[in-house]
Amino acid sequence: MANDFRARLKSGETLLGTMVTLPSPPAAEVLASVGFDWLFIDAEHGPLETNELLGILTAVARRAACVVRVPGDSGANRRK
């Protein structure tokens, strides 16, 4: 799926996607099943935690490519 998505993007094909901000694997599964080529899963500005991301990615499976925006590092974990 990832290689197909990348190849389709590189070829200039128009791909239809939507944003997922709900922490709901069933909702993401429905979006993937209705024909979207890709889903943008926003974990930076949405209420999604790591375990919810895993549930969403598992529910979507190979039905649609997923692009995930992860939370940024606030600097708390950087070495000084």
Kinemage of the C-alpha trace (Angstrom):
@kinemage 1
@onewidth
@group {chain A} dominant
@subgroup {mainchain}
@vectorlist {calphas} color= white
{ca met a 1} P 0.000 0.000 0.000
{ca ala a 2} L 2.715 2.530 0.935
{ca asn a 3} L 4.659 1.985 -2.294
{ca asp a 4} L 1.463 2.215 -4.346
{ca phe a 5} L 0.491 5.454 -2.572
{ca arg a 6} L 3.949 6.932 -3.143
{ca ala a 7} L 3.974 5.925 -6.811
{ca arg a 8} L 0.520 7.393 -7.353
{ca leu a 9} L 1.591 10.677 -5.725
{ca lys a 10} L 4.775 10.836 -7.799
{ca ser a 11} L 2.822 10.223 -11.004
{ca gly a 12} L 0.699 13.297 -10.304
{ca glu a 13} L -2.519 11.357 -9.853
{ca thr a 14} L -5.181 13.204 -7.880
{ca leu a 15} L -5.815 11.293 -4.666
{ca leu a 16} L -8.775 11.907 -2.408
{ca gly a 17} L -8.197 11.981 1.344
{ca thr a 18} L -9.731 13.273 4.532
{ca met a 19} L -8.663 14.195 8.041
{ca val a 20} L -9.238 11.869 11.006
{ca thr a 21} L -9.339 13.606 14.390
{ca leu a 22} L -11.734 11.375 16.319
{ca pro a 23} L -10.239 8.670 18.551
{ca ser a 24} L -12.550 6.123 16.924
{ca pro a 25} L -11.240 3.097 15.005
{ca pro a 26} L -14.739 2.308 13.639
{ca ala a 27} L -15.076 5.844 12.215
{ca ala a 28} L -11.659 5.575 10.519
{ca glu a 29} L -12.596 2.148 9.165
{ca val a 30} L -15.756 3.579 7.593
{ca leu a 31} L -13.802 6.464 6.026
{ca ala a 32} L -11.277 4.003 4.571
{ca ser a 33} L -14.052 1.757 3.273
{ca val a 34} L -15.995 4.440 1.388
{ca gly a 35} L -13.196 4.973 -1.109
{ca phe a 36} L -10.760 7.546 0.222
{ca asp a 37} L -7.255 6.941 -1.135
{ca trp a 38} L -5.591 8.206 2.041
{ca leu a 39} L -6.381 9.374 5.555
{ca phe a 40} L -4.602 12.168 7.404
{ca ile a 41} L -4.544 11.189 11.075
{ca asp a 42} L -3.839 14.197 13.265
{ca ala a 43} L -2.305 13.211 16.593
{ca glu a 44} L -0.646 16.598 17.070
{ca his a 45} L -3.739 18.772 17.388
{ca gly a 46} L -6.315 16.093 18.071
{ca pro a 47} L -7.199 13.984 21.120
{ca leu a 48} L -5.369 10.883 19.829
{ca glu a 49} L -3.025 8.907 22.057
{ca thr a 50} L -0.605 6.185 20.928
{ca asn a 51} L -2.961 3.298 21.730
{ca glu a 52} L -5.778 5.024 19.831
{ca leu a 53} L -3.480 5.506 16.828
{ca leu a 54} L -2.714 1.800 16.855
{ca gly a 55} L -6.429 0.990 16.929
{ca ile a 56} L -7.111 3.332 14.003
{ca leu a 57} L -4.235 1.998 11.904
{ca thr a 58} L -5.306 -1.578 12.620
{ca ala a 59} L -8.936 -0.834 11.712
{ca val a 60} L -7.963 0.866 8.448
{ca ala a 61} L -5.581 -1.997 7.565
{ca arg a 62} L -4.713 -1.800 3.860
{ca arg a 63} L -7.939 -0.101 2.746
{ca ala a 64} L -6.287 3.345 2.532
{ca ala a 65} L -2.846 4.846 3.024
{ca cys a 66} L -2.426 6.703 6.317
{ca val a 67} L -0.372 9.829 6.902
{ca val a 68} L 0.076 10.451 10.629
{ca arg a 69} L 1.089 13.794 12.135
{ca val a 70} L 2.648 12.989 15.492
{ca pro a 71} L 2.937 15.371 18.437
{ca gly a 72} L 6.075 17.486 18.386
{ca asp a 73} L 8.821 17.217 20.945
{ca ser a 74} L 8.375 20.077 23.390
{ca gly a 75} L 12.045 19.922 24.257
{ca ala a 76} L 11.491 18.133 27.555
{ca asn a 77} L 13.170 14.979 26.240
{ca arg a 78} L 16.192 16.633 24.630
{ca arg a 79} L 19.640 16.164 26.047
{ca lys a 80} L 21.299 19.249 27.411
